[in-house]
């Protein structure tokens, strides 16, 4: 597994804390993401995965601790969050500054295979298409980091697989780092360089995933990593 000097890290989180009333969700969590690295964050429901990601995205003013992220980052949620009263291309170009925002939006849509759908309304898209638009909206900002909060969780199995493959191709092409919150152990092992388990408000386990890419569930070593990760998540495997 690669190592980086502290000044080269894309993400550094130290002592992240967040409570909701008397319930402590994050209790001094620490994590790092290196340049171009994909890190998967797993944990049980309510363990604080999405809370941590929202803090990194600057969406939770109540979280405390030291957070360092690059100035240029994109966020993709499980829900596509497209504005229904704007056409697809305008959703992607929303908030862009600089020259030719619609041209840049069209280029991003083309990268995710939707260059011919810029004039469509969000209601005319399938779930997978809408989520690809959400990825294009993040990608058009040329991020150094993508924060992904269960981005494919609501999709059917086949569409989910295609979206995983798309994310891997885009990462190889653009070189951004990514923090992927997911409940899907296979997804984590297919995409990530490291898998982290959040438990008790802290990162309780770090599992390097050194399998060569592209990966498949039947690759040698995949099953062993899967059993190890499921065991750490409290899911017994026969």
Secondary structure, DSSP 8 states (H G I E B T S, - for coil): -----GGG-SEEEEEEEEEETTEEEEEEEEEEE-TT-EEEEE--TTSSHHHHHHHHTT--TT-EEEEE--SSEEEE-SS----TTSBHHHHHHTT--SS-HHHHHHHHHHHTT-TT-TTSBGGGS-HHHHHHHHHHHHHTT--SEEEEESTTTTS-HHHHHHHHHHHHHHHHHH--EEEEE-S-HHHHHHH-SEEEEEETTEEEEEEE----SS--TTSTTHHHHHHHHHHHTT----
